[in-house]
Amino acid sequence: MDYQSEYQKKLTTLEGAYSMLKDGDLFYAGTATAEPVTFLKHIHEMHGKLHNLTMHINLALANVPAYDPKYADMWNVQSSFFARFLTPLQRMGMSTYMPSHLRNIGVDPEYRYKNITNQRVNAYVLAVSPMDKHGYFTSSSYACYHRTWMDYADKVIVEVNENAPRTFGDTYIHISEVDAIIHSEDNKIIYMPIKEPDEDDKAIGKQIADLIKDGDNIQLGIGGIPTACARELAVRKDLGVHTEMLNDGLVYLAKAGAITNKKKNYFPNKIITTFSMGTKDVYDYIDDNPNILHLDVAYTNNPKVFARNDNVISVNSCLQIDLMGQCASEAIGTNQISGVGGQTETAVGAKESPGGKSIIALHSTRMLKQPDGSKKMVSNITPVHPAGTVISLMRNDVDFVCTEYGMAALRGASLKERSKALISIAHPDFRAELEEGAKKWYLM
Ligand code: COA
């Protein structure tokens, strides 16, 4: 089979790719290094020619011109993990969030088609690593629902990025499955910067490291704190990884030799993830690395699969926790800040794993911007969340909560014991206020 001539036949321009969409179409776009950045960066040029499109994207990283409200009649953006730049669009009705556990988003096209919109998925557009000699591209750092979307979409448009890492697992995509090929205009990769751990991060990381033994299986969630925790774990031996997201923290540990995956009873000797996201370090590490499998999220994030390994420790973060242990991890009130992703799935999976633990790590306070532009220190531990706050992780699924002031054990604790433990790890300036709140809400 001459894959090169098939490639040349399918190779088209951006205009050629856009011409495969028509008014009212629904298209899905890849995430992380599979985000089709060139395709999205120029789609506003179709303004006036295309109307009423819907794009579904898990997490948008590129803030492209088409997100300007003046393109509201061209498209609407659905996202299952909110990027901060979509918030203004949400408020004017041009963007919306799709609540779902990460593992269920992939099966939603079928369900949506039957029960909600009766609309087909007209196209799946994604960035891919270059084609190999067997005619295979890969969806790079993004397995999630890639294969499901491949099956559902009427057309598949790939944007070849010379620098997109090539991965193993459920990320394959053969040229025979592709309808059109475009090339990335600059072959750039969007990195997720990480912040250097500060003293509080280190204090949190040390306590969490104390709960993790040699040979445990770890999952580190998204955000500054889980990443910082990794630094403190470099002294551990033979850690294993079955995770939703392979990030800088885990890559740091793998490179430091702390992760060998030897003690895993499920997929030993391999890192299992459904996507990878982070700095250049992450993408260099996963590129052509047969030791890492990017597998379908319906599988990786199924708590039953998570729990097949013993001693699974999930470390996630939240924006705010109340005195009962309910975690607001994605929104405050109805203000959608990020998404639930696989937080519940990994926490529940860890709890179900023999010897497993579900940990939430957060700073006790944050400097929060006020409406007048000033900043004010607020407690991330609160008696009750503001009205309407989305609970991403329910109180029954949190075993430990860690701040720079200590660790609160919640599994098996009554409401009184929980509020007492959580107040003891709050910032001292807020403890009296929290005690008053606990009394007011009958939590003490
Ligand atoms: N009111 C209003 N805004 C608030 C707030 C509050 N009480 N608390 C936090 N925010 C805002 C912050 O100001 C910040 O805004 P900015 O980006 O404009 O500065 C934003 O929320 C994010 O806060 P930060 O604490 O810096 O986030 P982070 O990058 O450390 O990530 C989570 C923390 C909780 C958002 C992140 O871990 C998450 O999305 N978790 C849910 C998904 C998950 O855990 N998946 C599991 C596996 S990947």
Residues whose N, C-alpha, C, O or C-beta is under 5 A from the ligand:
A	BS01	COA	G221 I222 G223 G224 I225 E244 M245 N316 S317 C318 L319 S329 I332 I337 S338 G339 V340 G341 G342 Q343
